[in-house]
Amino acid sequence: MLQGLVRAALLLALLGFGVVAPSAPAHAAPARIDSYPQPAIYPRSPDYELIVNGQRIDVVDYPGYDYAHFSMAAGEATISVRKLNNTAIGAYTISPRKLGLRGTVSGPTLTFTIPNDEYLIVKLDGRPDLVIAADPAETDRPASSGPRIHNVVTYGADATGRALSTSAVQNAVNAANAAGGGTVYVPAGVYLVGNVLLKSNVSLYLAPGTVFRFTGNPADYTKHWHKDSQNRDITWWISTEFGSSNIRVFGRGTLDSNGAEAISRFNFAANILVPIGTSNFRFDGLIVRESGAWAIVTARSQNLTFTNVKIFNRLDMGENDGIDVNESQNVVVRHGIGISLDDPWTTKAWREDTDIALPWPGSPQPVENVLFDDLISWTRCYGFKIGQGTLQPQSNVTFRNGVVYDAAIGIGIHHRYGSAAVSNVTFDSIDVERIGVKLVEDRTWLRFIIENPGLGAGPVRNVTVSNVTVRDKGTTFAVLKGLDPSANFSNVRFDRVTMPGATSPATTLTAMNILDRANYHNVSIAPQQDPEPQPRPNLALGKAATASSGQAIAPLAVDGDVSTRWGSDRSDDQWFQVDLGTPTPVSGVTMLWEAAYARAYALQLSDDGVTWREVHSTNNGTGGVEAVDFSPATTRYVRLRGIQRATQYGYSLWEFQVH
């Protein structure tokens, strides 16, 4: 065959036809990079230098992580990240991991190439995470002056940040509205701004290098509502006029809520952007920074679009959700990165007498037709979530093409505070990279739960979880748990969910670590569903349990409820034991560990609770669900003796089962 191909090639050459050799993959031309001036009020990173296509990009030093922002036109961008302490890079990661980006390391510098604009998080050993926000190039940047342009400086705005510019900005908005529409242009600078009310047919443009800064002083703002849970007054910093339409907020500037200072000095905070009672609202490209309350709050509005969203909140300040879609319809949130202690991307619905909803116009509305698409989430709560707040129906909500960089819970439905139905929910093409923190008792990739703390409970119907890659399942069980037979989950479909270390999709709920489950029906798994493993009889269920410490809660590890647990003191030498009541044949133990598990432990049996014989020991405990079989024996007492902890905490068991 090879000889025939060679002869054919020679013949073609003799006849005058060229033979084309395979070529290397073509590289796109380097992209044009638009760098943005770093506002003087923000300190430079002491950790990183960033070069993109040969151009230096400023890196902002920020609590919890650093960030850099630029735009790029079509083409490739070669990015070099250098550690300023000049120590050699030992390990690195580039997220989203699904992009498969690989770099080269030379001493303190990591270099890699992206084929188009992306939001990335780079981790170099021993340094803060670096968020790189590469936006698409601006294609509709307005002129700073001219017909239908209202430059705030001409209205008296102070770009130095020394004096309030509230009146200047509002007068520019009013003038554009009175003229039938126009653009309010804000050139680079720092502006102290009070409440701004956006009106119909007005676009607000913040140029690169522009910062709207919240002063935090309640004297500069209107109190719109009082957050009861924090005993804190909240203002709508930038909001829309009730009944307005065709409003746009865009650019490459920053809305800075100055949350830490506002809360510490005045116990006051802002919802940064509040599209309320409006329609046909568009947001594009701005950084939303350091919110002291829920950052972007939509309320009773329709036809809203958010694109190229960058929410840079702190991870050490609570109640700072990213975008909360409240009682709104036909909402699209596309291409963004949300960083906040609380939920970056979520939907909610309330009652008229709820604190946040008291000043809202009209009557309560449902949440309908909401799409969250191509988003990154970094949080200490839920990566992507419906609820809490289910006092009105929520339907047709989709989370798609998302990445959970880090969270306590990857994806969730938390039906709490309300009895309305939640229906037609989709989580599709979600990549769960890390479940690195705990929220109360949960640290898991999925939590679907219905609860009733006093405002009723309702059903959740027609849920699809599809094409999900779980790289980290967490340390507690995933949850699928209705409240009762009426407030339950029904028609839940898992389609191509791949768990850590697996090469094919899971075929059972157990394989997906969904072990905390109750009050659900009609669950299907694709492309293949296998019968759930049948649990072995648990001889310890409801028996007397004692422990070296945590004695009062020892029975919680034999109550059959995987949401309650026993925990010991924080020392290695601890034990837990169960009294089977009478001599009983046994041959194994299953331990359902909480995150605090034993690296080294022994299992012991006793006829009298005094003299013990060892039947198993290990120095390589794995945590999670750990099943141990041993030679059959007859005993009354079974003991777990902790030898070495795997964490800084004690030992903690959801369940201790004897077979």
C-alpha positions in Angstrom: 0.0 0.0 0.0 2.8 2.4 1.0 4.7 1.6 -2.2 1.6 2.3 -4.2 1.2 5.7 -2.6 4.8 6.6 -3.3 4.4 5.7 -6.9 1.3 7.7 -7.2 3.0 10.7 -5.7 5.9 10.4 -8.1 3.5 10.2 -11.0 1.7 13.3 -9.9 4.9 15.1 -9.6 6.0 14.1 -13.1 2.6 15.3 -14.4 3.2 18.7 -12.9 0.8 18.4 -9.8 2.3 19.6 -6.5 2.1 17.3 -3.4 1.0 19.3 -0.4 2.5 18.3 2.9 0.4 18.4 6.1 0.7 21.8 7.8 0.8 22.8 11.4 -2.4 24.3 12.9 -2.7 27.9 12.0 -2.6 30.5 14.8 -4.9 33.5 14.9 -3.3 36.9 14.6 -2.7 38.6 18.0 -5.7 40.5 19.3 -5.7 44.2 19.8 -5.6 44.8 23.5 -7.3 47.8 25.2 -5.8 48.4 28.6 -7.6 50.5 31.1 -6.1 53.0 33.6 -6.2 51.8 37.2 -8.1 54.4 39.3 -5.8 56.0 41.8 -8.0 55.0 44.7 -7.2 51.3 44.2 -3.8 50.0 45.3 -1.7 48.0 42.9 -1.1 44.3 43.5 2.1 43.5 45.4 1.9 40.0 44.1 1.5 40.1 40.3 2.7 41.7 37.1 0.5 41.0 34.0 1.6 41.4 30.4 -0.9 40.7 27.5 0.4 40.7 24.0 3.3 42.7 25.1 1.2 45.3 26.9 1.2 45.9 30.6 -2.1 45.5 32.4 -2.7 47.0 35.8 -3.5 44.5 38.6 -5.7 45.7 41.5 -4.9 44.5 45.0 -8.2 43.5 46.7 -9.2 41.6 49.8 -9.3 37.9 49.1 -8.0 38.0 45.5 -6.5 40.4 43.0 -8.0 41.3 39.6 -7.1 42.8 36.2 -9.4 44.1 33.5 -8.9 44.8 29.8 -10.6 44.2 26.5 -9.5 42.4 23.4 -10.6 42.4 19.8 -10.7 39.2 17.7 -7.6 37.1 17.8 -5.3 35.5 20.3 -3.9 36.9 23.5 -0.7 35.7 25.1 -0.8 36.3 28.8 2.2 36.3 31.1 1.7 36.3 34.8 4.8 37.0 36.9 5.1 36.7 40.7 6.7 39.9 41.9 8.5 38.1 44.7 10.5 36.4 41.9 10.2 32.9 43.5 9.9 30.0 41.1 6.4 28.8 40.3 5.9 25.3 41.6 2.3 24.6 40.7 -0.5 26.5 39.0 -4.1 26.2 37.8 -6.1 28.1 35.2 -9.8 28.1 35.5 -12.3 27.4 34.0 -10.6 24.0 33.8 -12.9 22.9 31.0 -11.1 25.3 28.7 -8.0 23.0 28.9 -5.6 25.9 29.1 -2.0 24.9 29.6 0.9 27.2 30.2 4.7 27.2 30.3 6.6 28.1 33.4 9.9 29.9 33.5 11.0 30.8 37.0 8.4 33.2 38.5 6.5 33.6 35.2 3.5 31.6 33.8 2.7 32.2 30.1 -0.3 30.9 28.2 -2.6 31.8 25.3 -6.3 32.3 25.0 -8.0 32.2 21.6 -10.7 34.8 22.5 -12.0 36.9 25.4 -12.5 34.9 28.6 -12.9 35.4 32.3 -10.2 33.4 34.1 -9.0 32.7 37.6 -5.3 31.9 37.9 -3.8 30.3 41.0 -0.1 30.3 41.6 1.3 28.5 44.6 1.3 30.6 47.7 -0.2 33.7 46.2 -3.7 35.1 46.1 -6.0 34.0 43.3 -5.7 36.3 40.3 -8.9 37.1 38.4 -8.3 38.1 34.8 -11.3 39.7 33.2 -10.7 39.9 29.4 -13.8 41.5 27.9 -14.7 41.7 24.3 -13.7 44.9 22.7 -16.2 47.8 22.8 -18.0 48.2 19.5 -20.5 50.9 20.4 -18.5 53.3 22.6 -20.2 56.7 22.3 -18.5 60.0 21.6 -17.8 62.1 24.7 -19.8 65.0 23.2 -22.1 65.8 20.4 -25.8 65.4 19.5 -27.8 63.5 22.2 -24.6 63.2 24.4 -24.8 64.6 27.9 -21.3 64.7 29.4 -21.7 64.9 33.2 -18.6 67.2 33.5 -20.5 69.9 31.6 -23.2 69.6 34.2 -20.7 70.2 37.0 -19.6 66.7 38.0 -16.3 66.5 39.9 -14.1 63.8 38.5 -11.6 64.1 41.3 -13.9 62.5 43.9 -13.6 65.4 46.3 -17.3 66.6 46.0 -20.6 64.9 45.4 -21.6 64.7 41.8 -25.2 63.5 42.4 -26.9 66.6 41.1 -24.7 66.8 38.0 -25.4 63.1 37.1 -29.1 63.4 37.8 -29.5 66.6 35.8 -27.8 64.9 32.8 -30.2 62.0 33.1 -33.2 64.3 33.3 -32.0 66.3 30.3 -31.5 63.2 28.1 -35.0 62.0 29.1 -36.6 65.4 28.4 -35.0 65.4 24.9 -36.6 62.1 24.1 -33.6 60.1 24.8 -29.8 60.2 24.8 -26.6 59.1 26.4 -25.2 60.3 29.7 -21.4 60.1 29.3 -19.1 59.8 32.3 -15.5 60.3 31.4 -12.6 58.6 33.4 -12.4 59.8 37.0 -13.7 59.1 40.4 -17.2 60.4 41.2 -18.9 60.5 44.6 -22.5 59.8 43.8 -25.7 59.7 45.7 -29.0 58.2 44.5 -29.4 58.2 40.7 -32.9 57.6 39.2 -32.6 56.4 35.6 -35.4 57.3 33.2 -36.9 56.1 29.9 -34.8 56.1 26.7 -31.6 57.0 28.6 -28.3 55.3 28.4 -25.7 55.7 31.1 -22.1 55.1 29.9 -19.1 54.8 32.2 -15.9 55.1 30.3 -12.8 52.9 31.1 -11.2 54.2 34.3 -14.5 55.6 35.6 -15.6 54.9 39.2 -18.9 55.7 40.7 -18.2 55.6 44.4 -20.7 55.1 47.2 -20.0 57.4 50.1 -21.7 55.2 52.7 -23.0 58.3 54.6 -26.8 57.9 55.0 -27.2 61.7 54.8 -26.3 61.5 51.1 -29.0 58.9 50.3 -32.6 57.9 50.5 -33.5 55.0 52.8 -35.6 52.6 50.7 -35.9 49.7 53.1 -34.7 48.2 56.3 -33.1 44.7 56.3 -34.6 43.2 59.5 -32.1 40.3 59.7 -29.2 42.7 59.9 -31.0 45.7 61.5 -29.6 47.8 58.6 -31.0 50.5 56.4 -30.6 49.9 52.6 -30.7 52.3 49.7 -31.3 51.7 46.0 -28.2 53.5 44.9 -28.9 53.5 41.1 -32.5 52.5 40.2 -35.0 52.9 37.5 -38.1 55.1 37.5 -41.3 53.1 38.0 -43.0 52.5 34.6 -39.8 53.3 32.7 -38.5 51.5 29.6 -35.5 51.3 27.2 -32.8 52.1 29.7 -29.2 51.0 29.3 -26.2 51.0 31.7 -22.9 50.1 29.9 -19.2 50.7 29.5 -16.0 49.5 31.1 -16.1 51.5 34.3 -16.9 50.5 37.9 -19.8 50.8 40.3 -18.1 50.7 43.7 -20.4 50.3 46.7 -17.6 50.8 49.2 -19.4 48.3 51.4 -16.9 47.6 54.2 -16.5 51.3 55.1 -20.2 52.0 54.7 -21.1 49.2 57.1 -18.3 49.7 59.6 -18.9 53.5 59.9 -22.6 53.9 59.3 -24.2 50.4 59.4 -25.6 51.4 56.0 -25.5 49.6 52.6 -26.7 49.8 49.0 -28.3 47.7 46.5 -26.0 48.9 43.8 -28.3 48.6 40.8 -32.1 48.1 41.0 -34.0 47.7 37.7 -37.5 48.0 39.3 -40.8 48.4 37.6 -39.1 48.7 34.3 -38.9 47.0 30.9 -36.4 46.6 28.1 -33.4 47.2 30.4 -29.9 46.4 29.3 -26.6 46.2 31.3 -23.2 45.5 29.7 -19.6 45.5 30.7 -19.3 47.3 34.1 -17.5 46.0 37.2 -19.8 45.9 40.2 -17.6 46.0 43.3 -17.7 45.6 47.1 -21.5 45.5 47.7 -22.6 45.7 51.3 -26.0 44.3 50.3 -27.5 42.3 47.4 -25.7 44.0 44.5 -28.0 43.8 41.5 -31.7 43.4 42.4 -34.3 43.2 39.8 -37.9 43.7 40.9 -41.2 43.3 39.1 -39.6 44.0 35.7 -39.7 42.5 32.2 -37.3 41.9 29.4 -33.9 42.5 31.1 -30.5 41.6 29.7 -27.2 41.5 31.5 -24.0 40.8 29.6 -20.3 40.8 30.3 -21.0 41.0 34.0 -18.2 41.3 36.5 -19.2 41.2 40.2 -16.2 41.6 42.4 -17.5 41.4 45.9 -15.6 40.4 49.0 -15.6 36.9 50.4 -15.6 38.1 54.0 -18.8 40.2 53.9 -22.3 38.5 54.1 -25.6 39.3 52.3 -23.7 40.5 49.2 -25.4 38.4 46.5 -24.5 39.1 42.9 -27.6 39.2 40.8 -30.9 38.3 42.4 -33.7 38.1 39.9 -36.8 38.9 42.0 -40.4 38.6 40.6 -39.3 39.4 37.0 -39.9 37.8 33.6 -37.8 37.3 30.5 -34.4 37.9 32.0 -31.1 36.9 30.4 -27.8 37.0 32.3 -25.0 36.0 29.9 -21.3 35.8 30.1 -20.1 36.9 33.5 -18.1 36.2 36.6 -19.7 36.5 40.1 -17.6 36.5 43.3 -19.3 37.0 46.6 -19.7 35.4 50.0 -23.4 34.9 49.3 -25.1 33.5 46.2 -23.7 35.1 43.0 -26.6 34.0 40.7 -30.1 33.3 42.0 -33.9 33.8 41.8 -36.3 34.8 44.5 -40.0 35.8 45.0 -41.6 37.5 48.0 -44.8 38.6 49.7 -45.9 42.2 49.8 -45.1 42.6 53.5 -41.5 41.2 53.2 -39.0 43.8 54.3 -37.3 44.1 50.9 -40.6 44.2 49.0 -42.4 46.9 51.0 -41.4 49.7 48.6 -41.8 47.7 45.4 -44.5 49.0 42.9 -47.7 47.0 42.2 -48.5 43.5 43.3 -46.3 40.4 43.7 -45.3 38.7 40.4 -43.9 35.3 39.5 -40.4 34.6 38.3 -40.7 33.4 34.7 -38.3 32.7 31.8 -34.9 33.4 33.3 -31.7 32.3 31.7 -28.3 32.3 33.4 -25.7 31.4 30.7 -21.9 31.2 30.5 -21.2 32.3 34.1 -18.4 31.6 36.6 -19.3 31.4 40.3 -17.0 31.8 43.3 -18.8 31.9 46.7 -19.1 30.5 50.2 -22.7 29.7 49.5 -24.5 28.2 46.4 -22.8 28.5 43.0 -26.2 28.5 41.1 -29.5 28.6 43.0 -33.2 29.0 43.1 -34.4 30.4 46.4 -34.6 31.2 49.2 -37.8 33.1 48.7 -40.6 31.1 47.1 -43.7 33.1 48.0 -44.6 33.4 44.4 -44.3 30.8 41.6 -41.0 30.4 39.8 -40.9 28.6 36.4 -38.8 28.1 33.4 -35.5 29.0 35.0 -32.3 27.7 33.3 -28.7 27.7 34.5 -26.5 26.8 31.5 -22.8 26.6 30.6 -21.8 27.5 34.2 -18.6 26.9 36.2 -18.5 26.6 39.9 -14.9 27.7 40.7 -15.5 27.2 44.4 -18.5 27.0 46.7 -20.1 25.3 49.7 -22.9 24.0 47.4 -22.5 23.7 43.7 -26.1 23.8 42.4 -29.2 24.1 44.5 -32.9 24.6 44.8 -33.7 25.9 48.3 -37.5 26.0 48.5 -37.9 28.0 51.8 -40.0 30.9 52.8 -43.2 30.3 50.8 -45.6 27.7 49.5 -45.6 28.6 45.8 -44.6 25.9 43.2 -41.3 25.9 41.5 -41.4 24.2 38.1 -39.4 23.6 34.9 -35.9 24.2 36.2 -32.8 23.2 34.3 -29.1 23.0 35.3 -27.3 22.1 32.0 -23.6 21.9 31.2 -22.3 22.8 34.6 -18.7 22.2 35.7 -18.3 21.9 39.4 -14.6 22.4 40.0 -14.3 22.7 43.8 -16.5 22.4 46.9 -14.0 23.9 49.3 -16.1 25.4 52.2 -19.0 24.5 54.4 -22.4 26.3 54.7 -23.8 25.3 58.1 -23.7 21.5 57.8 -23.5 21.2 54.0 -20.5 20.9 51.7 -21.7 19.2 48.6 -22.1 19.5 44.8 -26.0 19.4 44.9 -28.6 20.4 47.4 -32.3 20.2 46.5 -34.4 20.7 49.6 -37.9 21.9 50.7 -38.2 23.4 54.1 -40.9 25.2 56.1 -39.7 27.7 58.8 -43.2 29.1 59.2 -44.3 30.5 55.8 -45.5 27.3 54.2 -43.9 24.9 51.8 -44.6 24.0 48.2 -43.7 21.5 45.5 -40.9 21.4 43.0 -41.7 19.8 39.7 -39.9 19.0 36.4 -36.2 19.5 37.2 -33.4 18.5 34.8 -29.8 18.2 35.7 -27.8 17.4 32.5 -24.3 17.3 31.2 -22.7 18.0 34.6 -19.1 17.4 35.4 -18.5 17.0 39.1 -14.7 17.3 39.8 -15.3 17.7 43.6 -18.4 16.1 45.2 -17.7 17.8 48.6 -17.5 16.1 52.0 -21.2 15.8 52.9 -24.0 13.9 51.1 -25.8 15.5 48.2 -29.5 16.2 49.0 -32.8 15.5 47.3 -35.3 16.0 50.1 -38.9 17.1 50.0 -40.7 18.1 53.1 -43.6 15.8 53.0 -45.7 13.9 50.4 -47.3 17.1 49.1 -44.4 19.5 49.3 -42.1 17.1 47.4 -39.9 16.8 44.4 -41.4 15.2 41.3 -40.2 14.5 37.8 -36.5 15.0 38.4 -34.1 13.9 35.6 -30.4 13.4 35.9 -28.8 13.1 32.4 -25.1 12.5 32.0 -23.8 13.5 35.4 -20.2 12.4 35.7 -18.7 12.1 39.2 -15.1 12.6 40.2 -12.8 9.8 38.9 -15.6 8.3 36.8 -15.2 7.7 33.0 -18.9 7.4 32.4 -22.1 9.0 33.7 -23.6 7.9 37.0 -26.4 5.4 36.8 -27.8 5.6 40.4 -28.5 8.3 42.9 -26.1 6.6 45.2 -23.3 6.9 42.6 -24.1 10.6 42.5 -23.6 10.7 46.3 -27.3 11.7 46.7 -27.7 9.8 50.0 -29.8 12.4 52.0 -33.1 11.9 50.2 -36.8 11.8 51.1 -40.2 12.7 49.7 -39.5 12.5 45.9 -40.9 10.5 43.1 -40.4 9.8 39.4 -36.7 10.3 39.3 -35.0 9.2 36.1 -31.3 8.8 35.2 -29.9 8.8 31.7 -28.4 7.4 29.5 -28.6 4.4 31.8 -30.4 3.8 35.1 -29.6 0.9 37.4 -31.4 -0.2 40.5 -30.3 1.6 43.7 -28.0 -0.6 45.9 -30.0 -2.1 48.7 -28.8 -1.1 52.1 -27.7 -3.9 54.4 -29.8 -4.3 57.6 -28.5 -1.9 60.3 -28.2 -3.6 63.6 -27.2 -0.4 65.3 -30.3 1.6 64.4 -31.9 3.1 67.4 -29.6 1.3 69.8 -27.8 3.0 72.8 -24.7 4.9 71.7 -22.0 6.4 73.9 -18.8 8.3 73.2 -15.6 9.6 74.8 -16.9 13.1 74.1 -20.0 14.6 72.6 -22.0 12.2 74.7 -25.3 14.0 74.4 -25.2 13.8 70.6 -23.9 10.3 70.3 -27.4 8.9 69.6 -27.5 11.1 66.4 -25.1 8.7 64.7 -27.6 5.7 65.1 -30.9 7.5 64.4 -31.1 6.7 60.7 -31.0 10.4 59.7 -28.0 11.3 57.6 -28.6 15.0 58.3 -27.8 14.7 62.0 -24.4 13.7 63.4 -22.1 13.0 66.3 -18.9 14.9 66.7 -16.0 14.5 69.2 -13.6 16.9 70.8 -10.6 18.0 68.8 -8.1 15.4 69.8 -6.9 12.1 68.3 -7.7 9.7 71.2 -11.5 9.5 71.0 -14.0 6.6 70.7 -17.6 6.0 69.7 -19.5 2.8 70.6 -22.9 1.2 70.3 -24.6 -1.3 72.6 -26.6 -3.8 70.5 -28.4 -4.9 73.7 -27.8 -8.6 73.4 -25.0 -10.8 71.9 -25.5 -10.4 68.2 -23.8 -11.9 65.1 -21.9 -9.2 63.2 -19.6 -9.1 60.2 -19.1 -5.5 59.2 -19.5 -1.8 59.8 -20.4 1.2 57.5 -19.3 4.6 58.6 -20.9 7.7 57.0 -18.3 10.3 57.8 -18.8 14.1 57.9 -15.8 16.1 56.7 -14.0 15.4 60.0 -13.0 11.8 59.5 -10.3 9.4 60.9 -7.1 8.9 59.0 -6.2 6.1 61.4 -8.7 4.1 63.4 -9.5 0.6 64.7 -12.8 -1.3 65.1 -13.2 -3.3 68.2 -15.8 -5.8 69.7 -16.6 -6.5 73.3 -19.0 -8.9 75.1 -19.1 -6.7 78.3 -18.0 -3.2 77.3 -14.8 -3.6 79.3 -12.5 -6.0 77.4 -12.1 -5.3 73.7 -10.7 -7.3 70.8 -9.6 -5.6 67.6 -11.2 -6.9 64.3 -9.9 -4.2 61.9 -7.4 -1.3 61.8 -6.1 1.1 59.1 -3.8 4.1 58.7 -5.5 5.1 55.4 -9.1 6.0 56.2 -10.8 7.6 53.3 -13.8 9.4 54.8 -17.1 9.6 53.0 -18.9 6.3 53.0 -16.5 3.8 54.4 -17.6 0.1 54.5 -15.5 -2.4 56.4 -16.1 -6.2 56.5 -14.4 -8.5 59.0 -14.7 -12.1 60.0 -18.1 -12.9 61.4 -18.3 -12.8 65.2 -20.9 -12.6 68.0 -20.7 -9.5 70.2 -22.8 -7.0 72.2 -20.7 -3.9 71.8 -19.1 -2.4 68.7 -16.5 0.4 69.1 -14.8 2.8 66.7 -11.5 4.0 68.3 -10.0 7.0 66.7 -6.2 7.0 66.4 -5.4 9.9 64.1 -7.6 12.7 62.8 -7.6 13.6 59.1 -8.5 17.2 59.8 -7.9 19.9 62.5 -11.3 19.0 63.9 -12.4 15.9 65.9 -14.2 12.9 64.5 -17.7 13.3 63.1 -20.2 10.6 61.9 -23.5 11.1 60.2 -24.2 7.4 60.8 -22.5 4.4 62.3 -24.1 1.2 61.0 -23.4 -2.3 62.2 -24.2 -5.3 59.9 
